[in-house]
Amino acid sequence: MLSAYCEIAKIYRPNLLDIIGIGTEPIDYDSRSEDLVYLDARRWNREHQDKAEELQRKTGLLTNLTKIKFHDEEYPAQVDDTKVARASRPSNKNKRRAEMKERRNKWK
């Protein structure tokens, strides 16, 4: 099944050369296993394409796709020093609390 997903993925992204599939059971299963598939698509030809398209027709895999765009910065992300400086300053709320505490201590 995982191999089929990798082959059909090549239909949607013809420029892929290295396709890796990772499969496992949901996290709430008592026992879990992992499956890995690597597809070297450098020698992909019309015969492979036809096989993948037929596999998709027979199985219905990857026919109802929902695309979501996602971007994540590489680790470690660059830190903006001005944001760090602002975050480390006490907020007005903390300043007001400190002032109230000081006034209460004067009354004692």
N, C-alpha and C positions, 0 to 999 in steps of 0.2 A: 504494500500500500504506500509506504513512504517513498519507495523508488518510483512509483507511478506519479506521485505528487511532484517529485523532482523533474521527471521527464516532461510532464505537462507544464511545469513552470517555464520551461524553455520556449514553449509556444508564445507565452506572454512577454518574455524578455529574451528575444533572440540574440542579444549581445552578450548574454552571460556565458562565461567560459568555465567557471568552477561553481558547481551547484552543490550545496550541502544541506541535507535534510536531517533534522533532529526530532525524534518522536519519543514521547513518554506518556504514561497515564496521568490523569488529573492528580493534583496534589493530595486530595482527600482519600485516595485509595490506600488500602492497608499495605499492599506490596506494589512496588513500582519497578519498572525496568526501563532501560534506555535503548533506543535504536538510532544508529547513525548511518547515513548513506552519503556517499560522495559520487557525483556524476561529473566526469571530465567531458565537457561539451565542445572541446576544441575540434573534434573530427565529426561534428554534427552534420549530417547530410539529409537529403530529401527522404531517404528511407526511414531515418530516425524520426523526422518530422511527421511523416505519414503514420508511423506506428504510434507516436504520442497523440496525434489527433484522433486516431481510432480508439485508443485507450480512453481518451476523454469522452468520446461519444458513448462508449459502452458503460463507463462508470459514472459519468456525470460529475467527476471531480473538477473543482475549480471552474464551475460554470456560473455560479452566482456569487461573484466577488464584491466585496465592499472595500474600497480603497481608502486608507487613512494616511495622511501625510504626517510624518513625525521627524523631528530633528533633535538630536541630543549632542551636546558639546562633548568633545573628547576630554578624558581625564588626564591631567588636572586642568581645570578651566582657569583661564586668566582671571585674576582677582582685581577688581576696580578699587583702588585705595580710597577713593572718596566715599564709596558705599560702606567700606569697613569703618572708616572714621565716623560716619553718620550713625552706624549701627551701634558703635561702642559708646556714644554719648548718652547720658541719662535722658530719658524722656521728661517732658514737663510734668507728667504724672508722678514720676519718681522724685522730681525736685519738690513738688508741692507736698508730697508725703514727708519728705525730710524736713521741710519747713514746719509742718504741723507737729512733727515729733519734737522738734527743737522748742516750739512754743509751749507744748505740754510739759516739757522738762523744766521750763522756767517757772511754771505755776506750782510745782511741787515744793 
